[in-house]
Amino acid sequence: MRARDLHPLCCLAGEWQPCAGLGAGDRAPPEELEAEAGAAPAPAVAGVLYKWTNIGKGWRPRWFAIRGGVLAYSKIRRRVAAEPPPESPATAAAAAAVRLIGVARGGAGGAGERPIGFVHLKISSFSESKSDDKRFYIITPTKTLQLRTGCAKDRAAWIEALVTARSEYSFNGDLSGDQNDASFSTEKLRSRLHAEGVGEAIIKDCEQIVHSEFSQYHTQMKQRCEEYLSFIGSLPREVEVIDSVDTSIAEKPHSELFKNDCSSSGKCSEYSNTESADDVGKQETCELSDGDEFHFYDTRQSFSDCAASPDLRMRILNNGNEDYKFGKSVAVDKNDEYSLSSLKRRTKLPEPVEKEKGVSLWSMIKDNVGKDLTKVCLPVYFNEPLSSLQKCFEDLEYSHLLDRAYECGLRGDSLMRILYVAAFAVSGYASTDSRPCKPFNPLLGETYEADFPEKGIRFFSEKVSHHPMVVACHCEGKGWKFWGDSNLKSKFWGQSIQLDPTGVLSLEFDDGETFQWSKVTTSINNLIIGRVYCHHHGIMNISGNRQYSCKLTFKEQSFLDRNPRQVQGVVKDADGTKVATLMGKWDESIRCLISDNASKVNSNGSHHSAGATLLWKKNEPAANPTRYNLSSFAITLNELTPGLKEKLPPTDSRLRPDQRHLENGEYEKANAEKLRLETRQRMARKMQESGWKPRWFQRDSDDGTFQYIGGYWEAREQRKWVGCNDIFGNSLSNNPKLQASPLHASSSI
């Protein structure tokens, strides 16, 4: 088989003819290729470098060789045989032309193994270590090689050779040449036409046509390839433009790693603003074992996709359930386009300061069976570090479903719009699975804001009534707004708790179409014995002001049910005709079947019916859920990101001290703060009876829904919080005299 070089557009490992005159390792080239091996271009520079593999193997010697703008490296196997293979005059001449660095002439007996990795120097940059004069880095868009030489002189020689090879080699040089290089034979065509009795003149015309068509095709392919190669050459500059948007990031920008400025002596500058080159190596180096070296990105596919958008602007699209990656964020500008931002949301809660002590639930509730949950005294142990205001926003984790519903309406597809709205109404229950703790009940006047530009939404909520406890919320999205109020009526039944929500949730699109629905009943079981679990049951009616309405049935769970947590629904038009069916589970996914396909739903209620369209699927669980089992989205809700605290009003839930202490694992302080706030909250009912009014919401009628009156985000921009008092007061950490018993904090907080 003919030896083949690495194609400029491919990063896959290919076969490379062993270095002429440098030994062939344990494999000698076949006899029929010996003549061609001498004709193949020998490496311009070669030698031994130590490559960092992984923590277990450490530094390992590898044979590196530069040829045609590509750096290849291979393992070194020491030859057992004492005598080297015989050299022909051609191989000896080729070996004499190779520049060896750090290797004595004739001492490269381990070179020539099949390369295990390639690096395109055209799209690479190089950096020297500050702390080690023998170490340097080769940085590419997909990986970073950490290398070490035998001495400082060899490092300078290698970097000089790499810079020279990158500047001298041109991708387009491989494409140059006259058309004779792409010639082909038409003898078979000529013979076939002769056999058919075609005249010589016609045969020449046919050959001319074939040559002309092939020449045009070859020219087009050459231009296309040149465009790709030109894009590859400009990739470092494009990446630098993107990274320049983020000017406040604390870590070292990638744009610094792709700079190609070198001094006249061939040495590269360190390109470090805040960290040493060694830190860069620790952060950027891909510590791969040699067995993993073949796993590269397919450059042909990646660059062809990027070539359609050469400016490489990043847009965040709500595509499936992978549209939101927690721990990363982007900022929105006036044109509603999204670019990279320095804000990074956390992926886990802080490590607990104290060791948590368990509390017997039965000892707390045995005397409170049949009472209202909000009046039962529970320690902070049974709370999660979120408030009910933040819990409202957790229902909008899958807000991209409403974005899709809005887009469907713009296309005139009202049926798909209500199907996505129904999927959104179900998705809010997904985060309740295996959540053993209850959220904090907010104080009267407590608020919570959430500005998530990466999702295109702004959310605000406020506790508007103490008795009964009512929470109102308002959210603005891309082409829609969502609002409502909620009140939970709860009771203990010994082994279980039943939560009956009251209130109406409303959704309005910019084109005027509205939908309304109410939540179903939630039951929490096995409080005393067994594993605590919850299930939702009841009927949810989604009514619209136009053509369609939807009825969802949350099936009540029984001991004999083999397929629990089912949700089934139907969509009907204005005439009452069933036009679509929904099926699925509230903790997994929702699918739909439209019109005639709706009759194909399995009688056993399986949500994997043939031909069903997936509307929603639950996100993957968090990597660090803690005992609260929070989702990745919920972990970010109580975070105080840099610069946020100064913008918040004094009523925001993030500033609540007992909730913050619980999140930090300071349980004694959390219990004491909870009791202190409960004492202050006892005045809330008197305040409400004395005419207290919510600051940001107003009821549209005596028994109507609370509506957002506006002004919050404007006040936030001006940082003028008129009418927003410090409802949390002084923390006990600032007043040690106000210590309290940790086991008697009322759960009304």
C-alpha positions in Angstrom: 0.0 0.0 0.0 1.3 3.4 -1.0 2.3 5.6 1.9 0.2 8.6 2.2 0.8 12.0 3.9 -1.6 13.9 6.2 -4.2 15.8 4.2 -4.2 19.5 5.1 -7.9 19.4 5.9 -7.9 16.4 8.2 -6.7 15.9 11.7 -7.0 12.1 11.6 -3.9 10.1 12.1 -2.6 8.7 8.8 0.3 6.6 7.6 3.6 8.3 7.3 6.6 6.8 5.6 9.3 6.1 8.2 12.1 8.6 8.2 14.7 7.8 5.7 18.1 7.2 7.2 16.8 7.5 10.8 16.0 3.9 11.3 12.6 2.3 10.9 12.1 1.0 14.3 10.8 -2.5 14.4 9.1 -2.2 11.0 11.1 -1.9 7.8 9.3 -0.5 4.7 8.3 -3.1 2.1 10.8 -3.7 -0.7 8.6 -2.4 -3.4 8.5 1.0 -1.6 12.2 1.4 -1.0 12.6 3.3 -4.2 9.7 5.6 -3.5 10.8 6.2 0.1 13.9 7.9 -1.2 11.7 10.2 -3.4 9.4 11.2 -0.5 10.4 14.4 1.2 12.3 13.9 4.4 11.6 15.8 7.6 13.2 19.2 7.7 13.8 19.0 11.5 13.6 16.0 13.8 14.6 15.0 17.3 13.5 13.7 20.7 11.2 15.7 23.0 9.7 14.7 26.3 5.9 14.9 26.2 3.6 15.1 29.2 1.2 12.2 28.9 -0.7 12.0 32.2 -0.2 12.0 36.0 0.4 8.2 36.0 3.0 8.1 33.2 4.5 11.6 33.5 7.0 12.7 30.9 7.7 10.2 28.1 10.2 10.5 25.2 8.7 10.9 21.8 10.2 11.3 18.3 9.1 14.6 16.8 9.6 15.5 13.1 8.5 18.5 11.1 7.6 18.1 7.4 5.5 20.2 5.2 4.1 22.4 7.9 3.0 19.4 10.0 4.6 18.3 13.2 4.2 14.5 13.8 5.3 12.5 16.8 5.6 8.8 17.5 6.6 6.4 20.2 10.3 5.4 20.5 11.1 1.7 20.6 14.7 0.8 21.2 16.1 -1.6 18.6 17.1 -4.9 20.0 19.2 -5.9 17.0 22.8 -4.6 17.1 23.2 -4.0 13.5 21.2 -1.2 11.8 19.5 -1.9 8.5 21.6 -1.2 5.3 21.3 2.3 3.9 21.0 3.0 0.2 22.7 6.1 -1.3 19.3 7.8 -1.6 18.4 7.3 2.0 21.8 8.4 3.2 21.5 11.6 1.2 18.1 12.2 2.7 19.3 11.6 6.2 22.1 14.1 5.7 19.6 16.8 4.8 17.7 16.4 8.1 18.5 18.8 10.9 18.6 16.9 14.2 18.0 18.7 17.5 19.3 17.2 20.7 20.2 13.9 18.9 23.7 13.0 17.7 24.0 12.1 14.0 23.4 8.4 13.7 21.9 8.2 17.2 18.3 8.2 16.3 17.7 4.5 16.1 14.4 4.7 17.8 12.8 7.1 15.2 10.6 6.1 12.4 7.6 4.5 14.2 4.1 5.2 12.9 3.0 8.6 14.1 0.4 8.6 16.8 -0.4 12.3 16.5 -0.2 15.3 14.2 -0.2 19.1 14.8 -0.9 21.6 12.0 1.6 24.4 12.6 -0.4 26.8 10.5 -3.1 27.1 13.1 -0.8 26.6 16.1 1.0 29.0 18.5 3.9 28.4 20.8 4.7 29.6 24.4 7.7 29.2 26.6 7.6 28.4 30.3 8.7 31.1 32.7 9.7 28.8 35.5 11.4 26.0 33.5 13.8 27.0 30.7 13.5 23.6 29.1 9.7 23.5 28.8 7.4 25.0 26.1 3.8 24.6 24.8 2.3 24.0 21.4 -1.3 25.3 21.5 -3.9 24.4 18.9 -7.7 25.1 18.8 -8.4 21.5 20.0 -5.6 20.6 22.3 -2.3 21.8 23.9 1.0 19.8 24.0 3.3 20.3 26.9 6.8 19.5 25.9 10.3 19.5 27.4 13.8 19.5 25.9 17.1 18.3 27.2 18.5 21.8 27.6 17.6 25.5 27.2 19.5 25.7 23.9 17.4 22.9 22.4 14.2 24.6 23.4 15.3 27.8 21.6 16.2 25.7 18.5 12.9 23.8 18.5 10.8 27.0 18.8 12.8 28.7 16.1 12.3 25.6 13.8 8.5 25.6 14.5 8.1 29.3 13.8 10.1 29.0 10.6 8.1 26.0 9.4 4.8 27.7 10.1 5.9 30.9 8.3 7.4 29.1 5.3 4.7 26.5 4.7 1.6 27.6 2.8 -1.5 25.5 2.6 -2.1 26.9 -0.9 1.3 25.7 -2.0 0.0 22.1 -2.1 -2.8 23.2 -4.5 -0.6 25.0 -7.0 0.6 23.5 -10.2 -0.6 23.3 -13.8 -3.5 21.3 -14.9 -1.3 18.5 -16.2 -0.9 17.4 -12.5 -4.6 16.5 -12.6 -4.6 14.8 -16.0 -6.2 11.5 -16.6 -6.4 8.9 -19.4 -9.2 8.5 -21.9 -7.8 5.4 -23.5 -10.7 3.2 -22.2 -13.2 5.7 -23.6 -11.4 5.8 -26.9 -11.3 2.0 -27.1 -15.0 1.7 -26.4 -15.9 4.3 -29.0 -13.7 2.5 -31.6 -15.4 -0.7 -30.8 -18.8 0.9 -31.5 -17.5 2.2 -34.9 -17.3 5.9 -34.0 -15.1 8.0 -36.2 -11.9 9.6 -35.0 -13.2 13.1 -35.3 -16.1 12.4 -33.0 -13.8 10.5 -30.5 -11.5 13.6 -30.3 -14.6 15.8 -29.7 -15.7 13.5 -26.9 -12.2 13.6 -25.3 -12.1 17.4 -25.6 -15.5 17.6 -23.8 -14.4 15.3 -21.0 -11.2 17.2 -20.5 -13.0 20.5 -20.5 -15.6 19.3 -18.0 -13.0 17.8 -15.7 -10.9 21.0 -15.9 -13.8 23.1 -14.8 -14.6 20.7 -12.0 -10.9 20.6 -10.9 -10.9 24.4 -10.8 -14.0 24.6 -8.7 -12.7 22.0 -6.2 -9.4 23.9 -6.1 -11.2 27.2 -5.3 -13.3 25.5 -2.7 -10.3 23.9 -1.0 -8.5 27.3 -1.0 -11.4 28.9 0.7 -11.3 26.3 3.5 -7.5 26.6 3.8 -7.8 30.4 4.0 -10.4 30.1 6.7 -8.1 27.7 8.7 -5.3 30.2 8.4 -7.5 33.0 9.8 -9.0 30.9 12.6 -6.7 32.3 15.4 -7.6 35.9 14.5 -11.3 35.0 14.5 -11.1 33.3 17.8 -9.2 36.4 19.2 -12.1 38.6 18.0 -14.6 36.5 19.8 -12.6 36.3 23.0 -12.0 40.1 23.0 -15.7 40.6 23.9 -14.9 39.2 27.3 -12.6 41.8 28.9 -13.3 41.2 32.5 -12.9 37.5 32.8 -10.5 36.5 35.5 -9.0 33.5 33.8 -6.5 33.9 30.9 -8.4 34.5 27.7 -8.0 31.9 24.9 -7.2 34.8 22.5 -3.9 35.2 24.3 -3.0 31.6 23.6 -3.5 32.0 19.8 -1.3 35.0 19.3 1.6 34.4 16.9 3.9 37.3 17.6 7.5 36.2 17.8 10.8 38.0 18.3 13.5 38.0 15.6 15.4 35.3 17.4 12.5 32.9 17.1 11.4 33.0 20.7 7.7 33.6 21.5 6.4 35.9 24.2 4.6 34.4 27.1 1.2 36.1 26.5 0.2 36.0 30.1 -1.8 38.7 31.9 -2.6 37.2 35.3 -1.0 33.8 35.3 2.3 32.1 34.6 2.8 29.9 31.6 2.9 26.9 34.0 -0.6 27.8 35.2 -1.6 28.0 31.6 -0.2 24.6 31.0 -2.2 23.2 34.0 -5.4 24.7 32.8 -5.1 24.3 29.0 -3.0 21.1 28.5 -5.0 18.1 27.5 -3.5 15.4 29.7 -4.2 12.5 27.3 -2.5 9.1 27.3 -1.0 7.9 24.1 -3.9 5.6 23.7 -6.1 8.6 23.4 -4.1 10.5 20.8 -6.3 9.4 17.9 -9.3 11.3 19.3 -9.2 14.6 17.3 -12.0 16.8 16.0 -12.8 16.2 12.3 -11.6 19.4 10.9 -13.3 19.0 7.5 -16.7 18.8 9.2 -16.2 21.4 11.8 -14.7 24.0 9.5 -17.3 23.4 6.8 -20.0 24.2 9.4 -18.2 27.3 10.6 -17.5 28.5 7.1 -21.2 29.3 6.7 -20.7 32.0 9.4 -17.1 33.3 9.0 -17.6 35.9 11.7 -18.1 33.1 14.2 -20.7 35.1 16.2 -22.2 33.0 19.0 -25.9 32.8 19.2 -27.8 31.0 21.9 -30.7 29.1 20.3 -33.4 27.3 22.3 -32.8 24.0 20.6 -34.1 21.0 22.5 -33.3 20.5 26.2 -29.6 21.1 25.6 -30.1 24.9 25.1 -29.1 25.8 28.7 -25.7 24.8 30.1 -25.4 25.8 33.7 -22.2 27.4 34.8 -22.0 29.4 31.6 -23.9 32.6 30.7 -24.2 35.1 27.9 -25.4 38.7 27.9 -28.0 40.2 25.6 -27.6 43.5 23.8 -30.1 45.9 22.3 -30.4 43.9 19.1 -31.5 40.8 21.1 -28.4 39.0 20.0 -26.3 37.0 22.4 -22.5 37.2 22.9 -20.1 35.7 25.4 -20.2 37.1 28.9 -18.0 37.0 31.8 -20.8 35.8 34.1 -20.5 32.1 35.1 -23.2 30.6 37.2 -22.2 28.1 39.8 -22.7 24.3 39.4 -22.7 23.3 43.1 -23.6 24.7 46.6 -20.9 25.8 49.0 -19.3 23.1 51.2 -21.1 22.9 54.6 -19.2 24.6 57.5 -20.8 22.3 60.1 -21.8 18.7 60.3 -25.5 18.4 60.0 -27.5 16.8 62.9 -30.6 14.8 62.1 -34.0 15.5 63.7 -36.8 13.1 64.4 -39.7 14.2 62.3 -42.2 12.1 64.3 -41.2 13.9 67.5 -42.0 17.1 65.7 -45.4 16.3 64.2 -47.0 13.7 66.4 -49.0 16.4 68.2 -49.8 18.3 65.0 -51.8 15.8 62.9 -54.6 17.6 61.0 -53.1 21.1 61.5 -52.1 23.6 58.9 -48.5 23.0 57.8 -47.6 26.7 58.0 -48.4 26.7 61.7 -46.3 23.7 62.7 -43.0 24.5 64.3 -40.2 22.8 62.4 -36.4 23.3 62.6 -34.4 24.5 59.7 -33.3 20.9 59.1 -36.5 20.3 57.1 -35.9 23.3 54.8 -33.9 23.6 51.5 -31.9 26.8 50.8 -34.6 28.3 48.6 -37.7 30.4 49.3 -41.1 29.9 47.8 -40.5 33.0 45.7 -37.5 31.2 44.1 -39.5 28.0 43.8 -41.9 29.9 41.5 -39.1 30.8 39.2 -38.0 27.2 39.1 -41.2 26.4 37.2 -39.7 28.4 34.3 -36.6 26.2 33.9 -38.0 25.0 30.5 -39.1 28.5 29.3 -37.7 27.6 25.8 -41.0 25.7 25.3 -42.9 29.0 25.5 -40.4 30.5 22.9 -41.2 27.6 20.6 -44.9 28.1 21.2 -44.6 31.8 20.3 -42.7 30.8 17.0 -45.4 28.3 16.2 -48.1 31.0 16.5 -46.2 33.3 14.2 -46.2 30.5 11.6 -50.0 30.1 12.0 -49.7 26.7 13.8 -52.0 27.3 16.8 -52.3 23.6 17.5 -48.5 23.2 18.1 -48.6 26.3 20.2 -51.0 24.9 22.7 -49.2 21.6 22.7 -46.0 23.3 23.7 -47.9 25.3 26.4 -49.2 22.1 27.8 -45.7 20.6 27.8 -44.5 23.7 29.7 -47.3 23.4 32.3 -46.2 19.8 33.0 -42.5 20.5 33.0 -42.7 22.6 36.1 -43.3 19.4 38.2 -40.0 17.7 37.0 -37.9 19.4 39.6 -40.1 18.1 42.5 -38.9 14.6 42.1 -36.9 13.4 45.2 -37.0 16.8 46.9 -37.4 15.9 50.6 -37.2 19.4 52.0 -39.6 22.3 51.9 -38.7 25.8 50.8 -38.6 28.8 53.2 -41.9 30.6 53.4 -41.1 34.3 52.6 -41.7 37.2 54.8 -44.4 39.7 54.0 -43.0 42.1 51.4 -40.1 39.8 50.5 -39.1 39.8 46.8 -37.0 37.9 44.4 -35.7 38.8 41.0 -34.1 36.6 38.3 -32.4 38.1 35.2 -31.4 35.3 32.9 -30.4 36.9 29.5 -29.1 33.5 28.3 -32.7 32.3 28.4 -34.1 35.6 27.3 -36.3 36.1 30.4 -36.7 38.4 33.4 -38.6 37.2 36.4 -39.9 39.0 39.5 -42.0 37.8 42.5 -43.2 39.2 45.8 -45.1 37.9 48.8 -48.3 39.9 48.7 -50.3 38.4 51.6 -49.4 36.8 54.9 -52.7 35.2 55.9 -53.6 33.6 53.6 -50.0 33.2 52.3 -50.0 34.4 48.7 -47.1 34.8 46.3 -47.4 36.7 43.1 -45.0 36.5 40.1 -44.4 38.1 36.7 -42.1 37.0 33.9 -41.3 38.5 30.5 -39.9 36.4 27.7 -39.3 36.5 24.0 -42.7 37.3 22.6 -44.7 36.3 25.7 -45.3 37.2 29.4 -46.4 35.0 32.2 -47.9 35.9 35.6 -50.0 34.5 38.4 -50.4 34.1 42.1 -50.3 31.0 44.2 -51.4 29.9 47.7 -50.9 26.4 49.2 -53.4 24.9 51.6 -51.6 22.1 53.4 -52.4 19.6 56.0 -50.7 16.8 57.8 -52.3 13.3 57.7 -49.8 11.5 59.9 -47.9 9.6 57.2 -48.4 12.1 54.5 -48.9 15.8 53.6 -51.4 17.1 51.1 -50.8 20.4 49.3 -53.8 21.9 47.5 -52.7 24.9 45.4 -55.1 27.8 44.7 -54.7 30.6 42.2 -54.6 31.0 38.4 -51.5 31.1 36.1 -51.8 33.2 33.0 -49.8 33.3 29.8 -50.2 35.9 27.0 -48.4 36.1 23.7 -47.6 39.3 21.8 -50.2 38.4 19.2 -52.9 38.5 21.9 -53.6 34.8 22.4 -53.8 33.9 26.1 -54.0 30.7 28.2 -54.9 30.1 31.8 -54.6 27.1 34.1 -54.3 26.0 37.7 -52.0 23.5 39.3 -52.9 20.1 40.5 -52.8 18.5 44.0 -49.5 17.3 45.4 -49.1 14.6 48.1 -45.9 13.8 50.0 -45.9 10.3 51.5 -43.9 8.1 53.9 -43.0 10.9 56.2 -42.5 8.5 59.2 -41.6 5.1 57.7 -40.1 4.4 54.3 -38.6 6.5 51.6 -40.2 9.9 51.2 -41.7 10.5 47.8 -44.2 12.9 46.2 -46.7 12.5 43.4 -49.1 14.9 41.7 -52.6 14.0 40.8 -55.7 15.8 39.5 -57.0 17.5 36.4 -55.4 20.5 34.8 -57.6 22.5 32.3 -55.7 24.9 30.0 -58.2 27.2 28.5 -57.4 29.6 25.6 -59.2 32.6 24.2 -59.1 31.3 20.6 -59.5 27.9 18.9 -58.0 25.2 21.2 -58.2 24.1 24.8 -56.4 21.3 26.6 -57.3 18.9 29.4 -54.4 17.1 31.2 -55.0 14.3 33.7 -52.3 13.6 36.3 -52.9 9.9 37.2 -53.1 9.2 40.9 -50.5 6.7 42.1 -51.5 3.4 43.7 -49.6 0.6 45.2 -50.4 -1.8 42.3 -49.5 0.7 39.6 -46.6 -0.5 37.5 -46.3 2.7 35.5 -46.6 5.6 37.9 -46.4 9.4 37.4 -48.3 9.3 34.1 -49.8 12.3 32.4 -52.4 12.0 29.7 -54.2 14.8 27.9 -56.3 15.7 24.9 -56.6 18.9 22.9 -60.0 19.9 21.5 -61.0 22.6 19.0 -63.9 25.0 19.5 -66.4 22.4 18.3 -65.2 19.9 20.9 -63.5 17.6 18.4 -60.3 15.9 19.6 -57.4 17.0 17.4 -54.4 15.8 19.4 -53.4 13.6 22.3 -50.6 14.0 24.9 -48.9 11.3 26.9 -45.9 11.0 29.1 -44.6 11.3 32.7 -44.2 14.5 34.6 -40.7 13.5 35.7 -39.4 12.3 32.2 -41.0 13.6 29.0 -44.1 14.6 27.1 -45.0 13.5 23.6 -48.0 14.2 21.3 -49.9 12.6 18.5 -51.9 14.8 16.2 -55.3 14.1 14.4 -55.5 10.6 13.0 -52.4 9.5 14.8 -54.1 10.2 18.1 -56.0 6.9 17.8 -52.7 5.0 17.9 -52.1 5.7 21.6 -51.5 2.5 23.5 -54.4 1.4 25.7 -52.0 0.9 28.6 -51.0 4.6 28.6 -47.4 4.1 27.5 -45.8 7.4 26.6 -43.7 5.8 23.9 -46.5 5.4 21.4 -45.4 4.8 17.8 -45.1 8.0 15.8 -45.4 10.3 18.8 -43.6 13.7 18.6 -41.3 14.6 21.6 -42.3 18.0 23.0 -40.3 18.1 26.2 -37.7 16.0 28.0 -36.3 16.5 31.5 -32.7 17.8 31.8 -29.9 15.6 33.1 -29.6 15.8 36.9 -27.0 17.9 38.6 -23.5 16.5 39.2 -23.5 17.9 42.8 -27.2 17.8 44.0 -26.4 17.5 47.8 -29.0 16.1 50.1 -31.5 18.6 48.8 -31.4 17.0 45.4 -31.5 20.4 43.6 -31.4 20.5 39.9 -28.6 22.3 38.0 -31.0 25.2 37.4 -32.1 25.4 41.1 -28.5 25.5 42.3 -28.1 28.9 40.6 -31.2 30.6 42.0 -29.8 31.7 45.4 -26.4 32.6 44.1 -25.0 36.1 44.6 -23.0 36.6 41.5 -20.3 39.3 41.4 -21.8 42.8 41.5 -25.3 41.6 42.1 -25.7 42.4 45.8 -25.3 46.1 45.2 -28.2 46.1 42.7 -30.7 44.2 44.8 -33.4 45.8 47.0 -33.1 45.0 50.8 -36.2 42.7 50.4 -34.6 40.2 48.0 -34.5 36.5 49.2 -30.8 36.2 48.5 -30.2 38.6 51.4 -32.2 36.5 53.9 -29.7 35.5 56.6 -31.2 32.2 57.8 -31.5 30.9 54.2 -27.9 32.0 53.5 -26.6 30.3 56.6 -28.4 27.1 55.7 -26.8 27.2 52.2 -23.4 27.6 53.7 -24.0 24.7 56.2 -24.1 26.9 59.3 -27.1 25.2 60.8 -26.9 26.7 64.4 -26.9 30.2 63.0 -29.6 29.3 60.5 -31.9 28.1 63.3 -31.3 31.2 65.4 -31.9 33.5 62.5 -35.1 31.7 61.6 -36.5 32.2 65.1 -35.5 35.9 65.1 -37.2 36.5 61.8 -40.3 34.6 62.9 -40.6 36.9 65.9 -40.5 39.9 63.6 -43.0 38.3 61.2 -45.6 38.0 63.9 -46.3 41.7 63.3 -47.0 41.0 59.6 -50.7 40.1 60.2 -51.2 43.4 62.1 -49.5 45.3 59.3 -51.8 43.7 56.7 -54.9 44.4 58.7 -53.7 48.0 59.1 -53.8 48.5 55.4 -50.4 47.3 54.2 -50.2 47.1 50.4 -47.7 45.2 48.2 -45.1 47.4 46.6 -45.0 45.9 43.1 -48.3 44.1 42.6 -52.0 45.1 42.8 -55.1 43.0 42.7 -57.3 43.6 39.7 -60.5 42.9 41.8 -61.4 41.8 45.3 -61.1 38.1 44.4 -58.9 38.5 41.2 -55.3 37.8 40.4 -52.5 40.0 41.5 -51.1 42.0 38.5 -47.6 43.5 38.2 -47.8 47.3 38.2 -44.3 47.8 36.8 -41.4 50.0 37.9 -39.2 47.4 39.5 -36.5 47.1 36.8 -36.5 50.9 36.4 -35.9 51.3 40.1 -33.2 48.7 39.9 -31.4 50.6 37.2 -31.6 53.8 39.3 -31.0 51.9 42.5 -33.7 53.9 44.2 -35.8 51.5 46.4 -38.5 53.8 47.7 -40.9 51.9 49.9 -38.6 48.9 50.3 -37.8 48.5 53.9 -35.1 46.3 55.5 -37.4 43.4 56.4 -34.6 41.1 57.5 -33.3 43.5 60.1 -29.9 43.1 61.9 -28.3 39.6 61.7 -27.5 37.8 64.9 -23.9 37.6 63.8 -23.8 41.4 64.4 -25.8 41.1 67.7 -24.7 38.1 69.7 -27.1 39.0 72.5 -30.0 37.8 70.5 -29.2 34.1 70.6 -32.1 31.6 70.4 -32.8 28.0 70.8 -32.2 26.2 67.4 -35.2 23.8 67.6 -38.2 26.1 67.9 -38.1 28.2 64.7 -41.6 28.3 63.2 -42.0 26.9 59.8 -44.1 29.9 58.9 -40.6 31.3 58.0 
